[in-house]
Amino acid sequence: MPKSRTLPSRSKAHVLQAYRSRGRANRNLWLVYSEKTKRDWILGSDRHLVHWVKFLEVNPNVRSFAIEPEGIQVPREADRPAKNVDATAELRNGEHEHHVLDLSATFRQENSSGILADYPSDVGLRIFSESDLFPLGAEAMRWLKLINYCAAIRNEDHKEATIACIATMRKLDGGTLGQVLDVLPNFDSQIVIGVFSRMVIQNDIAVDLSSASFSLVSEWTWRCAA
């Protein structure tokens, strides 16, 4: 029997709870699957979606992350209250970052290093303004297509297709998604695209969607995962 593609009841309950807790807020609510963390996340607005896509899920420098972790705040200062961070990120070099979406411009960076006064010196703090996120909206939507292919094969190994994809892309070292499919005609094309997309998130291959949608002519290059 094929695996169910419907939303798990636990996720449905979490979405309903998040929706009710927003009160009358006029914002979109997103339920997304993250290949990088192997789980679903609830995002409270379109801006949070853009931040998650570009600065967490498809960011090759980020190894893992958490959305709205409990008990982590940007400290209170004279001209602003304390605020929960919107995300934490573990970088591939072992460092950690806290992310704050500063959409109301009530926060500021105190110096060129981007660290607020009284903030832990061993943790980087990144503050994202409206001007940082708005220009990336169209690109984030392009990345969602690739991310959705990962979600379509979530919790499925597809070992043979994965091994074949790795061998093919190592040999080619670069090319287009269509070329990969041409070399692997014995595999379901949707599975191959899912494995390909998974390898992008896992940092095995690089894809640039800054100016073009994800398609068979999308170009990729092989790179060893860090």
Protein Blocks (a to p, Z undefined) as FASTA:
>chain_A
ZZdfbdcfklmmmmmmmmmmnomaccdddddddfklopacddfbfklmmmmmmmmmmmmk
bmbdcehiehiacdddfkbccdddfbdcddfkopacdddddfkopaccfbfnopaehiaf
kbccddddfklmmmmmmmmmmmmmmmmmmmmmgoilklmlmmmmmmmmmmnopacfklmm
mmmmmbcfklmmmmmmmmmmnomaccdfklbccdfklccdddddZZ
